[in-house]
Amino acid sequence: MATLKEPTTLIDSAYLTKGTIGNVGMPGAPIAHFSLVVVPSSNTVSGVVEITQAIDRAPIQVHVKGTIRHTGYGDVTQIVNLSGQYVVSVPPPAIGSYLENFTAYMDINNEWNGTGGFTYGNNKINNVPVNSAN
């Protein structure tokens, strides 16, 4: 008969972090709102990013996964990289949809504040603030 093992502490070390990448408050600036589960013991990150912009279009939601690395020095103590894909529907009179890529990077401190950037479609946003909402 097999015996059950004690649960690992991996789930105990996971945590949720939320925040933004972008120039919040700047009219028309695209903002990436992230909600991520971080598992430091495996250097993994996964969650959802929602891209909003103060123009007449629906927010873009992207399921993402990525890595987190600890630098061990200076103001930038962690480097996060994310990637995912989202569906883009072609406007009428055309018919169809296609997948578009999303990537993001964050150079942050232990409080999840710093600088970063993201790309979606043909849009590239670099060297913008990363702010924690934790």
C-alpha positions as CSV (number, residue, x, y, z in Angstrom):
1,M,0.0,0.0,0.0
2,A,1.4,3.4,-1.0
3,T,1.8,6.1,1.7
4,L,0.9,9.7,1.2
5,K,3.6,12.3,1.4
6,E,3.4,15.5,3.3
7,P,2.4,18.5,1.1
8,T,5.3,20.5,-0.2
9,T,5.8,24.1,0.9
10,L,5.9,25.3,-2.7
11,I,2.3,26.6,-2.4
12,D,3.3,28.4,0.8
13,S,6.0,30.3,-1.0
14,A,3.7,31.5,-3.8
15,Y,2.3,35.1,-3.7
16,L,0.0,37.4,-5.6
17,T,1.2,40.7,-6.9
18,K,-0.7,43.4,-8.8
19,G,0.3,46.7,-10.5
20,T,0.8,48.6,-13.6
21,I,3.3,49.2,-16.4
22,G,3.0,52.5,-18.1
23,N,2.5,56.2,-17.7
24,V,-0.6,56.2,-15.5
25,G,-2.3,59.6,-15.7
26,M,-0.9,60.5,-19.2
27,P,-3.9,61.0,-21.5
28,G,-4.0,58.3,-24.2
29,A,-1.1,56.2,-22.8
30,P,-1.5,52.5,-23.0
31,I,-1.3,50.9,-19.5
32,A,-0.7,47.2,-18.8
33,H,-2.4,46.2,-15.5
34,F,-0.9,42.9,-14.2
35,S,-2.2,40.4,-11.7
36,L,0.5,37.7,-11.3
37,V,1.1,34.6,-9.1
38,V,4.8,34.4,-8.3
39,V,6.6,31.2,-7.3
40,P,10.1,32.3,-6.3
41,S,11.3,28.7,-5.6
42,S,10.8,27.8,-9.3
43,N,11.5,31.4,-10.7
44,T,8.1,31.3,-12.4
45,V,5.3,33.9,-12.9
46,S,1.9,33.5,-14.4
47,G,-1.4,35.4,-14.5
48,V,-3.3,38.0,-16.5
49,V,-2.4,41.3,-18.1
50,E,-5.1,43.7,-19.2
51,I,-4.0,46.5,-21.6
52,T,-6.2,49.7,-21.4
53,Q,-6.0,52.9,-23.3
54,A,-8.1,56.0,-23.1
55,I,-9.4,55.6,-26.6
56,D,-12.6,54.0,-27.9
57,R,-11.7,50.4,-27.8
58,A,-12.2,47.4,-25.5
59,P,-9.4,46.4,-23.1
60,I,-7.1,43.6,-24.3
61,Q,-6.8,40.6,-21.9
62,V,-3.7,38.3,-22.1
63,H,-2.9,35.2,-20.1
64,V,0.8,35.4,-19.5
65,K,3.6,33.3,-18.1
66,G,7.2,34.1,-17.6
67,T,10.3,34.1,-15.3
68,I,11.5,36.1,-12.4
69,R,15.2,36.4,-11.6
70,H,16.9,38.0,-8.6
71,T,19.9,40.2,-9.3
72,G,21.2,40.5,-5.7
73,Y,22.4,44.1,-6.1
74,G,21.5,47.7,-6.5
75,D,18.0,49.2,-6.9
76,V,16.9,46.6,-9.4
77,T,16.6,43.4,-7.3
78,Q,14.4,41.5,-9.6
79,I,13.9,41.1,-13.4
80,V,10.6,39.8,-14.7
81,N,9.9,38.7,-18.3
82,L,6.4,37.9,-19.5
83,S,4.9,36.6,-22.7
84,G,1.5,35.5,-24.0
85,Q,-0.9,35.8,-26.9
86,Y,-4.4,37.3,-27.4
87,V,-7.1,37.1,-30.1
88,V,-7.6,40.0,-32.5
89,S,-10.8,40.0,-34.5
90,V,-10.7,41.6,-38.0
91,P,-13.3,44.4,-38.4
92,P,-16.0,44.1,-41.0
93,P,-16.3,43.7,-43.9
94,A,-13.5,41.2,-43.5
95,I,-14.1,38.0,-41.5
96,G,-11.8,36.2,-39.1
97,S,-9.4,36.6,-36.3
98,Y,-5.7,35.9,-35.5
99,L,-3.3,35.6,-32.6
100,E,-1.1,38.5,-31.7
101,N,1.9,38.4,-29.4
102,F,2.4,40.2,-26.1
103,T,5.7,40.6,-24.2
104,A,6.7,42.6,-21.1
105,Y,9.7,43.2,-19.0
106,M,10.1,44.7,-15.5
107,D,13.3,45.8,-13.8
108,I,12.0,46.2,-10.2
109,N,12.8,46.3,-6.6
110,N,11.5,44.0,-3.9
111,E,8.3,46.2,-3.6
112,W,7.6,45.7,-7.3
113,N,8.4,49.3,-8.3
114,G,10.8,50.3,-11.0
115,T,10.8,50.6,-14.8
116,G,9.7,48.3,-17.6
117,G,8.0,48.1,-21.0
118,F,5.7,46.0,-23.1
119,T,4.8,45.2,-26.7
120,Y,1.5,44.2,-28.2
121,G,0.9,44.1,-31.9
122,N,2.9,46.8,-33.5
123,N,3.0,48.9,-30.3
124,K,6.2,49.1,-28.3
125,I,6.2,50.9,-25.0
126,N,9.6,51.1,-23.3
127,N,11.2,52.7,-20.2
128,V,8.0,53.5,-18.4
129,P,7.2,53.2,-14.7
130,V,6.2,50.0,-13.0
131,N,4.1,50.6,-9.9
132,S,2.9,48.1,-7.4
133,A,-0.8,48.0,-6.3
134,N,0.0,45.6,-3.4
